[in-house]
């Protein structure tokens, strides 16, 4: 969609992240009109329970190094992604917070699995 928006084929009304997207700086964040609004898709790398800490550290360092490379940043930005490099503890906390946030939405909306 990014290309279609940038070439004027689509008009974006807003982005769902808390702040404007770097790839679409002229498109407002919905949070500018609805305080606290922050709905984003995200990706992360995980390991199975019981993975040795030294393996987790090695994978985390390699992933962080790759995400810091200019070519990777450019490619991801072109896809509309703003990568956040987090420590293992930060990512664990992020996943927990996201789980809590969406659990509240599911409960409030009375969403049931079918």
Jmol script that loads the backbone (N, CA, C; Angstrom):
load data "model"
ATOM      1  N   UNK A   1       0.802  -1.199   0.000  1.00  0.00           N
ATOM      2  CA  UNK A   1       0.000   0.000   0.000  1.00  0.00           C
ATOM      3  C   UNK A   1       0.848   1.267   0.000  1.00  0.00           C
ATOM      4  N   UNK A   2       2.044   1.165   0.581  1.00  0.00           N
ATOM      5  CA  UNK A   2       2.895   2.354   0.695  1.00  0.00           C
ATOM      6  C   UNK A   2       3.119   2.998  -0.677  1.00  0.00           C
ATOM      7  N   UNK A   3       3.495   2.190  -1.658  1.00  0.00           N
ATOM      8  CA  UNK A   3       3.744   2.717  -2.999  1.00  0.00           C
ATOM      9  C   UNK A   3       2.514   3.377  -3.589  1.00  0.00           C
ATOM     10  N   UNK A   4       1.362   2.756  -3.401  1.00  0.00           N
ATOM     11  CA  UNK A   4       0.109   3.323  -3.920  1.00  0.00           C
ATOM     12  C   UNK A   4      -0.202   4.664  -3.257  1.00  0.00           C
ATOM     13  N   UNK A   5       0.083   4.769  -1.983  1.00  0.00           N
ATOM     14  CA  UNK A   5      -0.154   6.035  -1.268  1.00  0.00           C
ATOM     15  C   UNK A   5       0.833   7.090  -1.752  1.00  0.00           C
ATOM     16  N   UNK A   6       2.107   6.709  -1.852  1.00  0.00           N
ATOM     17  CA  UNK A   6       3.130   7.665  -2.275  1.00  0.00           C
ATOM     18  C   UNK A   6       2.928   8.145  -3.706  1.00  0.00           C
ATOM     19  N   UNK A   7       2.312   7.319  -4.562  1.00  0.00           N
ATOM     20  CA  UNK A   7       2.080   7.698  -5.955  1.00  0.00           C
ATOM     21  C   UNK A   7       0.692   8.291  -6.187  1.00  0.00           C
ATOM     22  N   UNK A   8      -0.038   8.551  -5.105  1.00  0.00           N
ATOM     23  CA  UNK A   8      -1.326   9.222  -5.219  1.00  0.00           C
ATOM     24  C   UNK A   8      -2.469   8.347  -5.676  1.00  0.00           C
ATOM     25  N   UNK A   9      -2.262   7.031  -5.730  1.00  0.00           N
ATOM     26  CA  UNK A   9      -3.335   6.140  -6.147  1.00  0.00           C
ATOM     27  C   UNK A   9      -4.307   5.834  -5.009  1.00  0.00           C
ATOM     28  N   UNK A  10      -3.842   5.994  -3.794  1.00  0.00           N
ATOM     29  CA  UNK A  10      -4.670   5.839  -2.597  1.00  0.00           C
ATOM     30  C   UNK A  10      -4.422   7.029  -1.687  1.00  0.00           C
ATOM     31  N   UNK A  11      -5.428   7.402  -0.935  1.00  0.00           N
ATOM     32  CA  UNK A  11      -5.254   8.481   0.031  1.00  0.00           C
ATOM     33  C   UNK A  11      -5.362   7.882   1.431  1.00  0.00           C
ATOM     34  N   UNK A  12      -4.298   7.981   2.175  1.00  0.00           N
ATOM     35  CA  UNK A  12      -4.291   7.481   3.545  1.00  0.00           C
ATOM     36  C   UNK A  12      -4.900   8.521   4.462  1.00  0.00           C
ATOM     37  N   UNK A  13      -5.798   8.079   5.318  1.00  0.00           N
ATOM     38  CA  UNK A  13      -6.431   8.984   6.268  1.00  0.00           C
ATOM     39  C   UNK A  13      -5.662   9.051   7.574  1.00  0.00           C
ATOM     40  N   UNK A  14      -4.957   7.976   7.901  1.00  0.00           N
ATOM     41  CA  UNK A  14      -4.184   7.946   9.138  1.00  0.00           C
ATOM     42  C   UNK A  14      -3.447   6.632   9.269  1.00  0.00           C
ATOM     43  N   UNK A  15      -2.436   6.645  10.109  1.00  0.00           N
ATOM     44  CA  UNK A  15      -1.725   5.415  10.447  1.00  0.00           C
ATOM     45  C   UNK A  15      -2.127   5.028  11.860  1.00  0.00           C
ATOM     46  N   UNK A  16      -2.114   3.745  12.141  1.00  0.00           N
ATOM     47  CA  UNK A  16      -2.638   3.266  13.420  1.00  0.00           C
ATOM     48  C   UNK A  16      -1.605   3.245  14.541  1.00  0.00           C
ATOM     49  N   UNK A  17      -0.358   3.549  14.229  1.00  0.00           N
ATOM     50  CA  UNK A  17       0.669   3.605  15.273  1.00  0.00           C
ATOM     51  C   UNK A  17       0.498   4.880  16.097  1.00  0.00           C
ATOM     52  N   UNK A  18       1.135   4.912  17.255  1.00  0.00           N
ATOM     53  CA  UNK A  18       1.011   6.068  18.151  1.00  0.00           C
ATOM     54  C   UNK A  18       1.618   7.331  17.546  1.00  0.00           C
ATOM     55  N   UNK A  19       2.598   7.168  16.671  1.00  0.00           N
ATOM     56  CA  UNK A  19       3.261   8.307  16.030  1.00  0.00           C
ATOM     57  C   UNK A  19       3.195   8.135  14.512  1.00  0.00           C
ATOM     58  N   UNK A  20       3.439   9.196  13.815  1.00  0.00           N
ATOM     59  CA  UNK A  20       3.458   9.125  12.354  1.00  0.00           C
ATOM     60  C   UNK A  20       4.529   8.145  11.885  1.00  0.00           C
ATOM     61  N   UNK A  21       4.264   7.491  10.773  1.00  0.00           N
ATOM     62  CA  UNK A  21       5.213   6.544  10.206  1.00  0.00           C
ATOM     63  C   UNK A  21       6.275   7.318   9.437  1.00  0.00           C
ATOM     64  N   UNK A  22       7.525   6.930   9.596  1.00  0.00           N
ATOM     65  CA  UNK A  22       8.610   7.644   8.916  1.00  0.00           C
ATOM     66  C   UNK A  22       8.474   7.573   7.401  1.00  0.00           C
ATOM     67  N   UNK A  23       7.893   6.517   6.895  1.00  0.00           N
ATOM     68  CA  UNK A  23       7.741   6.368   5.445  1.00  0.00           C
ATOM     69  C   UNK A  23       6.576   7.205   4.902  1.00  0.00           C
ATOM     70  N   UNK A  24       5.666   7.637   5.776  1.00  0.00           N
ATOM     71  CA  UNK A  24       4.526   8.478   5.383  1.00  0.00           C
ATOM     72  C   UNK A  24       4.407   9.667   6.352  1.00  0.00           C
ATOM     73  N   UNK A  25       5.391  10.546   6.365  1.00  0.00           N
ATOM     74  CA  UNK A  25       5.409  11.615   7.368  1.00  0.00           C
ATOM     75  C   UNK A  25       4.255  12.605   7.275  1.00  0.00           C
ATOM     76  N   UNK A  26       3.602  12.700   6.117  1.00  0.00           N
ATOM     77  CA  UNK A  26       2.490  13.637   5.962  1.00  0.00           C
ATOM     78  C   UNK A  26       1.137  13.041   6.358  1.00  0.00           C
ATOM     79  N   UNK A  27       1.132  11.759   6.688  1.00  0.00           N
ATOM     80  CA  UNK A  27      -0.113  11.094   7.087  1.00  0.00           C
ATOM     81  C   UNK A  27      -0.182  11.117   8.610  1.00  0.00           C
ATOM     82  N   UNK A  28      -1.243  11.705   9.162  1.00  0.00           N
ATOM     83  CA  UNK A  28      -1.323  11.796  10.625  1.00  0.00           C
ATOM     84  C   UNK A  28      -1.523  10.435  11.286  1.00  0.00           C
ATOM     85  N   UNK A  29      -1.087  10.359  12.523  1.00  0.00           N
ATOM     86  CA  UNK A  29      -1.381   9.184  13.342  1.00  0.00           C
ATOM     87  C   UNK A  29      -2.782   9.358  13.906  1.00  0.00           C
ATOM     88  N   UNK A  30      -3.540   8.290  13.964  1.00  0.00           N
ATOM     89  CA  UNK A  30      -4.884   8.366  14.543  1.00  0.00           C
ATOM     90  C   UNK A  30      -4.810   8.876  15.975  1.00  0.00           C
ATOM     91  N   UNK A  31      -3.695   8.578  16.664  1.00  0.00           N
ATOM     92  CA  UNK A  31      -3.511   9.040  18.046  1.00  0.00           C
ATOM     93  C   UNK A  31      -3.503  10.562  18.154  1.00  0.00           C
ATOM     94  N   UNK A  32      -3.284  11.266  17.052  1.00  0.00           N
ATOM     95  CA  UNK A  32      -3.342  12.721  17.082  1.00  0.00           C
ATOM     96  C   UNK A  32      -4.781  13.205  17.303  1.00  0.00           C
ATOM     97  N   UNK A  33      -5.743  12.348  16.985  1.00  0.00           N
ATOM     98  CA  UNK A  33      -7.161  12.690  17.128  1.00  0.00           C
ATOM     99  C   UNK A  33      -7.843  11.878  18.233  1.00  0.00           C
ATOM    100  N   UNK A  34      -7.317  10.679  18.480  1.00  0.00           N
ATOM    101  CA  UNK A  34      -7.854   9.790  19.509  1.00  0.00           C
ATOM    102  C   UNK A  34      -6.700   9.456  20.453  1.00  0.00           C
ATOM    103  N   UNK A  35      -6.530  10.250  21.497  1.00  0.00           N
ATOM    104  CA  UNK A  35      -5.391  10.037  22.403  1.00  0.00           C
ATOM    105  C   UNK A  35      -5.312   8.597  22.928  1.00  0.00           C
ATOM    106  N   UNK A  36      -4.100   8.069  22.912  1.00  0.00           N
ATOM    107  CA  UNK A  36      -3.876   6.715  23.410  1.00  0.00           C
ATOM    108  C   UNK A  36      -4.047   5.623  22.371  1.00  0.00           C
ATOM    109  N   UNK A  37      -4.519   5.988  21.177  1.00  0.00           N
ATOM    110  CA  UNK A  37      -4.736   4.983  20.132  1.00  0.00           C
ATOM    111  C   UNK A  37      -3.393   4.484  19.624  1.00  0.00           C
ATOM    112  N   UNK A  38      -3.197   3.195  19.635  1.00  0.00           N
ATOM    113  CA  UNK A  38      -1.935   2.595  19.182  1.00  0.00           C
ATOM    114  C   UNK A  38      -2.195   1.140  18.835  1.00  0.00           C
ATOM    115  N   UNK A  39      -2.380   0.874  17.553  1.00  0.00           N
ATOM    116  CA  UNK A  39      -2.636  -0.480  17.080  1.00  0.00           C
ATOM    117  C   UNK A  39      -1.665  -0.767  15.946  1.00  0.00           C
ATOM    118  N   UNK A  40      -0.706  -1.625  16.219  1.00  0.00           N
ATOM    119  CA  UNK A  40       0.278  -1.963  15.196  1.00  0.00           C
ATOM    120  C   UNK A  40       0.494  -3.467  15.155  1.00  0.00           C
ATOM    121  N   UNK A  41       0.803  -3.937  13.985  1.00  0.00           N
ATOM    122  CA  UNK A  41       1.253  -5.313  13.841  1.00  0.00           C
ATOM    123  C   UNK A  41       2.736  -5.334  14.173  1.00  0.00           C
ATOM    124  N   UNK A  42       3.206  -6.445  14.630  1.00  0.00           N
ATOM    125  CA  UNK A  42       4.627  -6.518  14.971  1.00  0.00           C
ATOM    126  C   UNK A  42       5.155  -7.921  14.720  1.00  0.00           C
ATOM    127  N   UNK A  43       6.437  -7.999  14.580  1.00  0.00           N
ATOM    128  CA  UNK A  43       7.139  -9.256  14.378  1.00  0.00           C
ATOM    129  C   UNK A  43       8.246  -9.349  15.412  1.00  0.00           C
ATOM    130  N   UNK A  44       8.570 -10.539  15.799  1.00  0.00           N
ATOM    131  CA  UNK A  44       9.662 -10.721  16.742  1.00  0.00           C
ATOM    132  C   UNK A  44      10.238 -12.111  16.611  1.00  0.00           C
ATOM    133  N   UNK A  45      11.436 -12.268  17.097  1.00  0.00           N
ATOM    134  CA  UNK A  45      12.095 -13.562  17.091  1.00  0.00           C
ATOM    135  C   UNK A  45      11.984 -14.164  18.480  1.00  0.00           C
ATOM    136  N   UNK A  46      11.599 -15.427  18.535  1.00  0.00           N
ATOM    137  CA  UNK A  46      11.493 -16.117  19.815  1.00  0.00           C
ATOM    138  C   UNK A  46      12.253 -17.436  19.741  1.00  0.00           C
ATOM    139  N   UNK A  47      12.471 -18.023  20.902  1.00  0.00           N
ATOM    140  CA  UNK A  47      13.130 -19.320  20.979  1.00  0.00           C
ATOM    141  C   UNK A  47      12.286 -20.233  21.849  1.00  0.00           C
ATOM    142  N   UNK A  48      12.464 -21.527  21.692  1.00  0.00           N
ATOM    143  CA  UNK A  48      11.711 -22.454  22.541  1.00  0.00           C
ATOM    144  C   UNK A  48      12.109 -22.310  24.013  1.00  0.00           C
ATOM    145  N   UNK A  49      11.170 -22.591  24.895  1.00  0.00           N
ATOM    146  CA  UNK A  49      11.468 -22.607  26.325  1.00  0.00           C
ATOM    147  C   UNK A  49      12.631 -23.567  26.564  1.00  0.00           C
ATOM    148  N   UNK A  50      13.544 -23.146  27.404  1.00  0.00           N
ATOM    149  CA  UNK A  50      14.684 -24.003  27.727  1.00  0.00           C
ATOM    150  C   UNK A  50      15.904 -23.770  26.854  1.00  0.00           C
ATOM    151  N   UNK A  51      15.801 -22.841  25.898  1.00  0.00           N
ATOM    152  CA  UNK A  51      16.972 -22.527  25.074  1.00  0.00           C
ATOM    153  C   UNK A  51      18.040 -21.930  25.984  1.00  0.00           C
ATOM    154  N   UNK A  52      19.269 -22.419  25.889  1.00  0.00           N
ATOM    155  CA  UNK A  52      20.331 -21.900  26.764  1.00  0.00           C
ATOM    156  C   UNK A  52      20.512 -20.387  26.595  1.00  0.00           C
ATOM    157  N   UNK A  53      20.743 -19.674  27.690  1.00  0.00           N
ATOM    158  CA  UNK A  53      20.905 -18.215  27.637  1.00  0.00           C
ATOM    159  C   UNK A  53      21.992 -17.757  26.671  1.00  0.00           C
ATOM    160  N   UNK A  54      23.088 -18.513  26.560  1.00  0.00           N
ATOM    161  CA  UNK A  54      24.150 -18.091  25.647  1.00  0.00           C
ATOM    162  C   UNK A  54      23.706 -18.166  24.188  1.00  0.00           C
ATOM    163  N   UNK A  55      22.813 -19.097  23.864  1.00  0.00           N
ATOM    164  CA  UNK A  55      22.275 -19.190  22.501  1.00  0.00           C
ATOM    165  C   UNK A  55      21.337 -18.008  22.258  1.00  0.00           C
ATOM    166  N   UNK A  56      20.502 -17.698  23.231  1.00  0.00           N
ATOM    167  CA  UNK A  56      19.591 -16.551  23.111  1.00  0.00           C
ATOM    168  C   UNK A  56      20.384 -15.262  22.929  1.00  0.00           C
ATOM    169  N   UNK A  57      21.441 -15.079  23.721  1.00  0.00           N
ATOM    170  CA  UNK A  57      22.276 -13.874  23.607  1.00  0.00           C
ATOM    171  C   UNK A  57      22.919 -13.783  22.231  1.00  0.00           C
ATOM    172  N   UNK A  58      23.415 -14.902  21.729  1.00  0.00           N
ATOM    173  CA  UNK A  58      24.062 -14.914  20.406  1.00  0.00           C
ATOM    174  C   UNK A  58      23.052 -14.545  19.312  1.00  0.00           C
ATOM    175  N   UNK A  59      21.861 -15.123  19.376  1.00  0.00           N
ATOM    176  CA  UNK A  59      20.825 -14.811  18.390  1.00  0.00           C
ATOM    177  C   UNK A  59      20.386 -13.349  18.494  1.00  0.00           C
ATOM    178  N   UNK A  60      20.245 -12.850  19.718  1.00  0.00           N
ATOM    179  CA  UNK A  60      19.832 -11.458  19.920  1.00  0.00           C
ATOM    180  C   UNK A  60      20.865 -10.493  19.357  1.00  0.00           C
ATOM    181  N   UNK A  61      22.137 -10.768  19.597  1.00  0.00           N
ATOM    182  CA  UNK A  61      23.196  -9.892  19.075  1.00  0.00           C
ATOM    183  C   UNK A  61      23.227  -9.918  17.555  1.00  0.00           C
ATOM    184  N   UNK A  62      23.094 -11.097  16.968  1.00  0.00           N
ATOM    185  CA  UNK A  62      23.115 -11.214  15.505  1.00  0.00           C
ATOM    186  C   UNK A  62      21.912 -10.501  14.886  1.00  0.00           C
ATOM    187  N   UNK A  63      20.760 -10.662  15.506  1.00  0.00           N
ATOM    188  CA  UNK A  63      19.553 -10.009  15.002  1.00  0.00           C
ATOM    189  C   UNK A  63      19.671  -8.493  15.111  1.00  0.00           C
ATOM    190  N   UNK A  64      20.148  -8.007  16.237  1.00  0.00           N
ATOM    191  CA  UNK A  64      20.326  -6.563  16.429  1.00  0.00           C
ATOM    192  C   UNK A  64      21.316  -5.997  15.423  1.00  0.00           C
ATOM    193  N   UNK A  65      22.403  -6.717  15.176  1.00  0.00           N
ATOM    194  CA  UNK A  65      23.403  -6.261  14.206  1.00  0.00           C
ATOM    195  C   UNK A  65      22.797  -6.182  12.808  1.00  0.00           C
ATOM    196  N   UNK A  66      22.017  -7.192  12.444  1.00  0.00           N
ATOM    197  CA  UNK A  66      21.395  -7.201  11.121  1.00  0.00           C
ATOM    198  C   UNK A  66      20.407  -6.050  10.993  1.00  0.00           C
ATOM    199  N   UNK A  67      19.614  -5.818  12.032  1.00  0.00           N
ATOM    200  CA  UNK A  67      18.608  -4.755  11.982  1.00  0.00           C
ATOM    201  C   UNK A  67      19.239  -3.360  11.953  1.00  0.00           C
ATOM    202  N   UNK A  68      20.477  -3.240  12.388  1.00  0.00           N
ATOM    203  CA  UNK A  68      21.168  -1.956  12.396  1.00  0.00           C
ATOM    204  C   UNK A  68      21.850  -1.648  11.061  1.00  0.00           C
ATOM    205  N   UNK A  69      21.922  -2.642  10.176  1.00  0.00           N
ATOM    206  CA  UNK A  69      22.565  -2.420   8.884  1.00  0.00           C
ATOM    207  C   UNK A  69      21.717  -1.483   8.025  1.00  0.00           C
ATOM    208  N   UNK A  70      22.343  -0.497   7.389  1.00  0.00           N
ATOM    209  CA  UNK A  70      21.585   0.453   6.565  1.00  0.00           C
ATOM    210  C   UNK A  70      20.722  -0.211   5.493  1.00  0.00           C
ATOM    211  N   UNK A  71      21.235  -1.248   4.841  1.00  0.00           N
ATOM    212  CA  UNK A  71      20.451  -1.908   3.785  1.00  0.00           C
ATOM    213  C   UNK A  71      19.189  -2.548   4.354  1.00  0.00           C
ATOM    214  N   UNK A  72      19.298  -3.148   5.528  1.00  0.00           N
ATOM    215  CA  UNK A  72      18.130  -3.767   6.163  1.00  0.00           C
ATOM    216  C   UNK A  72      17.134  -2.696   6.575  1.00  0.00           C
ATOM    217  N   UNK A  73      17.628  -1.611   7.159  1.00  0.00           N
ATOM    218  CA  UNK A  73      16.741  -0.511   7.560  1.00  0.00           C
ATOM    219  C   UNK A  73      15.991   0.052   6.354  1.00  0.00           C
ATOM    220  N   UNK A  74      16.711   0.241   5.251  1.00  0.00           N
ATOM    221  CA  UNK A  74      16.115   0.796   4.043  1.00  0.00           C
ATOM    222  C   UNK A  74      15.046  -0.139   3.478  1.00  0.00           C
ATOM    223  N   UNK A  75      15.354  -1.419   3.434  1.00  0.00           N
ATOM    224  CA  UNK A  75      14.405  -2.401   2.908  1.00  0.00           C
ATOM    225  C   UNK A  75      13.144  -2.429   3.768  1.00  0.00           C
ATOM    226  N   UNK A  76      13.300  -2.474   5.077  1.00  0.00           N
ATOM    227  CA  UNK A  76      12.153  -2.514   5.975  1.00  0.00           C
ATOM    228  C   UNK A  76      11.340  -1.223   5.908  1.00  0.00           C
ATOM    229  N   UNK A  77      12.028  -0.088   5.824  1.00  0.00           N
ATOM    230  CA  UNK A  77      11.331   1.201   5.715  1.00  0.00           C
ATOM    231  C   UNK A  77      10.486   1.248   4.446  1.00  0.00           C
ATOM    232  N   UNK A  78      11.015   0.689   3.365  1.00  0.00           N
ATOM    233  CA  UNK A  78      10.270   0.640   2.110  1.00  0.00           C
ATOM    234  C   UNK A  78       9.003  -0.194   2.208  1.00  0.00           C
ATOM    235  N   UNK A  79       8.979  -1.092   3.172  1.00  0.00           N
ATOM    236  CA  UNK A  79       7.791  -1.918   3.414  1.00  0.00           C
ATOM    237  C   UNK A  79       6.868  -1.288   4.458  1.00  0.00           C
ATOM    238  N   UNK A  80       7.262  -0.101   4.929  1.00  0.00           N
ATOM    239  CA  UNK A  80       6.450   0.580   5.926  1.00  0.00           C
ATOM    240  C   UNK A  80       6.707   0.111   7.345  1.00  0.00           C
ATOM    241  N   UNK A  81       7.844  -0.516   7.576  1.00  0.00           N
ATOM    242  CA  UNK A  81       8.172  -1.034   8.899  1.00  0.00           C
ATOM    243  C   UNK A  81       9.234  -0.178   9.564  1.00  0.00           C
ATOM    244  N   UNK A  82       9.007   0.173  10.809  1.00  0.00           N
ATOM    245  CA  UNK A  82       9.982   0.904  11.611  1.00  0.00           C
ATOM    246  C   UNK A  82      10.516  -0.055  12.667  1.00  0.00           C
ATOM    247  N   UNK A  83      11.663  -0.673  12.414  1.00  0.00           N
ATOM    248  CA  UNK A  83      12.156  -1.662  13.370  1.00  0.00           C
ATOM    249  C   UNK A  83      12.558  -1.058  14.707  1.00  0.00           C
ATOM    250  N   UNK A  84      12.213  -1.756  15.759  1.00  0.00           N
ATOM    251  CA  UNK A  84      12.628  -1.406  17.107  1.00  0.00           C
ATOM    252  C   UNK A  84      13.541  -2.522  17.600  1.00  0.00           C
ATOM    253  N   UNK A  85      14.721  -2.156  17.986  1.00  0.00           N
ATOM    254  CA  UNK A  85      15.651  -3.145  18.523  1.00  0.00           C
ATOM    255  C   UNK A  85      15.471  -3.163  20.032  1.00  0.00           C
ATOM    256  N   UNK A  86      15.081  -4.317  20.567  1.00  0.00           N
ATOM    257  CA  UNK A  86      14.822  -4.451  21.993  1.00  0.00           C
ATOM    258  C   UNK A  86      15.710  -5.531  22.593  1.00  0.00           C
ATOM    259  N   UNK A  87      15.998  -5.376  23.863  1.00  0.00           N
ATOM    260  CA  UNK A  87      16.692  -6.445  24.581  1.00  0.00           C
ATOM    261  C   UNK A  87      15.699  -7.589  24.780  1.00  0.00           C
ATOM    262  N   UNK A  88      16.200  -8.737  25.185  1.00  0.00           N
ATOM    263  CA  UNK A  88      15.330  -9.871  25.454  1.00  0.00           C
ATOM    264  C   UNK A  88      14.302  -9.511  26.521  1.00  0.00           C
ATOM    265  N   UNK A  89      14.735  -8.825  27.573  1.00  0.00           N
ATOM    266  CA  UNK A  89      13.825  -8.435  28.651  1.00  0.00           C
ATOM    267  C   UNK A  89      12.780  -7.437  28.147  1.00  0.00           C
ATOM    268  N   UNK A  90      13.191  -6.489  27.327  1.00  0.00           N
ATOM    269  CA  UNK A  90      12.248  -5.503  26.787  1.00  0.00           C
ATOM    270  C   UNK A  90      11.204  -6.177  25.902  1.00  0.00           C
ATOM    271  N   UNK A  91      11.657  -7.119  25.068  1.00  0.00           N
ATOM    272  CA  UNK A  91      10.723  -7.813  24.175  1.00  0.00           C
ATOM    273  C   UNK A  91       9.753  -8.671  24.979  1.00  0.00           C
ATOM    274  N   UNK A  92      10.249  -9.327  26.013  1.00  0.00           N
ATOM    275  CA  UNK A  92       9.389 -10.132  26.879  1.00  0.00           C
ATOM    276  C   UNK A  92       8.301  -9.248  27.492  1.00  0.00           C
ATOM    277  N   UNK A  93       8.688  -8.083  27.989  1.00  0.00           N
ATOM    278  CA  UNK A  93       7.745  -7.134  28.584  1.00  0.00           C
ATOM    279  C   UNK A  93       6.757  -6.628  27.530  1.00  0.00           C
ATOM    280  N   UNK A  94       7.248  -6.337  26.322  1.00  0.00           N
ATOM    281  CA  UNK A  94       6.397  -5.868  25.231  1.00  0.00           C
ATOM    282  C   UNK A  94       5.324  -6.906  24.902  1.00  0.00           C
ATOM    283  N   UNK A  95       5.735  -8.170  24.761  1.00  0.00           N
ATOM    284  CA  UNK A  95       4.773  -9.234  24.438  1.00  0.00           C
ATOM    285  C   UNK A  95       3.743  -9.372  25.555  1.00  0.00           C
ATOM    286  N   UNK A  96       4.194  -9.307  26.793  1.00  0.00           N
ATOM    287  CA  UNK A  96       3.275  -9.394  27.935  1.00  0.00           C
ATOM    288  C   UNK A  96       2.278  -8.232  27.901  1.00  0.00           C
ATOM    289  N   UNK A  97       2.749  -7.025  27.642  1.00  0.00           N
ATOM    290  CA  UNK A  97       1.867  -5.855  27.586  1.00  0.00           C
ATOM    291  C   UNK A  97       0.858  -5.972  26.439  1.00  0.00           C
ATOM    292  N   UNK A  98       1.311  -6.426  25.283  1.00  0.00           N
ATOM    293  CA  UNK A  98       0.411  -6.603  24.139  1.00  0.00           C
ATOM    294  C   UNK A  98      -0.644  -7.663  24.439  1.00  0.00           C
ATOM    295  N   UNK A  99      -0.228  -8.736  25.085  1.00  0.00           N
ATOM    296  CA  UNK A  99      -1.167  -9.802  25.453  1.00  0.00           C
ATOM    297  C   UNK A  99      -2.220  -9.268  26.403  1.00  0.00           C
ATOM    298  N   UNK A 100      -1.802  -8.506  27.394  1.00  0.00           N
ATOM    299  CA  UNK A 100      -2.743  -7.914  28.345  1.00  0.00           C
ATOM    300  C   UNK A 100      -3.704  -6.948  27.652  1.00  0.00           C
ATOM    301  N   UNK A 101      -3.160  -6.110  26.770  1.00  0.00           N
ATOM    302  CA  UNK A 101      -3.986  -5.117  26.069  1.00  0.00           C
ATOM    303  C   UNK A 101      -5.081  -5.803  25.243  1.00  0.00           C
ATOM    304  N   UNK A 102      -4.688  -6.806  24.464  1.00  0.00           N
ATOM    305  CA  UNK A 102      -5.662  -7.452  23.585  1.00  0.00           C
ATOM    306  C   UNK A 102      -6.601  -8.380  24.347  1.00  0.00           C
ATOM    307  N   UNK A 103      -6.161  -8.904  25.478  1.00  0.00           N
ATOM    308  CA  UNK A 103      -7.059  -9.706  26.320  1.00  0.00           C
ATOM    309  C   UNK A 103      -8.212  -8.831  26.810  1.00  0.00           C
ATOM    310  N   UNK A 104      -7.914  -7.584  27.173  1.00  0.00           N
ATOM    311  CA  UNK A 104      -8.953  -6.653  27.620  1.00  0.00           C
ATOM    312  C   UNK A 104      -9.943  -6.356  26.490  1.00  0.00           C
ATOM    313  N   UNK A 105      -9.418  -6.166  25.278  1.00  0.00           N
ATOM    314  CA  UNK A 105     -10.283  -5.894  24.129  1.00  0.00           C
ATOM    315  C   UNK A 105     -11.189  -7.095  23.869  1.00  0.00           C
ATOM    316  N   UNK A 106     -10.616  -8.275  23.903  1.00  0.00           N
ATOM    317  CA  UNK A 106     -11.386  -9.499  23.652  1.00  0.00           C
ATOM    318  C   UNK A 106     -12.477  -9.671  24.700  1.00  0.00           C
ATOM    319  N   UNK A 107     -12.146  -9.436  25.963  1.00  0.00           N
ATOM    320  CA  UNK A 107     -13.130  -9.563  27.035  1.00  0.00           C
ATOM    321  C   UNK A 107     -14.228  -8.508  26.885  1.00  0.00           C
ATOM    322  N   UNK A 108     -13.835  -7.246  26.650  1.00  0.00           N
ATOM    323  CA  UNK A 108     -14.807  -6.168  26.510  1.00  0.00           C
ATOM    324  C   UNK A 108     -15.760  -6.424  25.339  1.00  0.00           C
ATOM    325  N   UNK A 109     -15.234  -6.912  24.228  1.00  0.00           N
ATOM    326  CA  UNK A 109     -16.029  -7.150  23.022  1.00  0.00           C
ATOM    327  C   UNK A 109     -16.720  -8.510  23.060  1.00  0.00           C
ATOM    328  N   UNK A 110     -16.477  -9.279  24.122  1.00  0.00           N
ATOM    329  CA  UNK A 110     -17.070 -10.596  24.279  1.00  0.00           C
ATOM    330  C   UNK A 110     -16.793 -11.489  23.061  1.00  0.00           C
ATOM    331  N   UNK A 111     -15.545 -11.459  22.613  1.00  0.00           N
ATOM    332  CA  UNK A 111     -15.147 -12.254  21.452  1.00  0.00           C
ATOM    333  C   UNK A 111     -14.900 -13.677  21.919  1.00  0.00           C
ATOM    334  N   UNK A 112     -15.452 -14.619  21.161  1.00  0.00           N
ATOM    335  CA  UNK A 112     -15.322 -16.037  21.476  1.00  0.00           C
ATOM    336  C   UNK A 112     -14.660 -16.757  20.308  1.00  0.00           C
ATOM    337  N   UNK A 113     -13.829 -17.728  20.620  1.00  0.00           N
ATOM    338  CA  UNK A 113     -13.250 -18.557  19.567  1.00  0.00           C
ATOM    339  C   UNK A 113     -14.336 -19.484  19.027  1.00  0.00           C
ATOM    340  N   UNK A 114     -14.310 -19.700  17.734  1.00  0.00           N
ATOM    341  CA  UNK A 114     -15.350 -20.580  17.173  1.00  0.00           C
ATOM    342  C   UNK A 114     -14.789 -21.926  16.815  1.00  0.00           C
TER     343      UNK A 114
END
end "model"
wireframe off; spacefill off
backbone 0.3
color backbone group
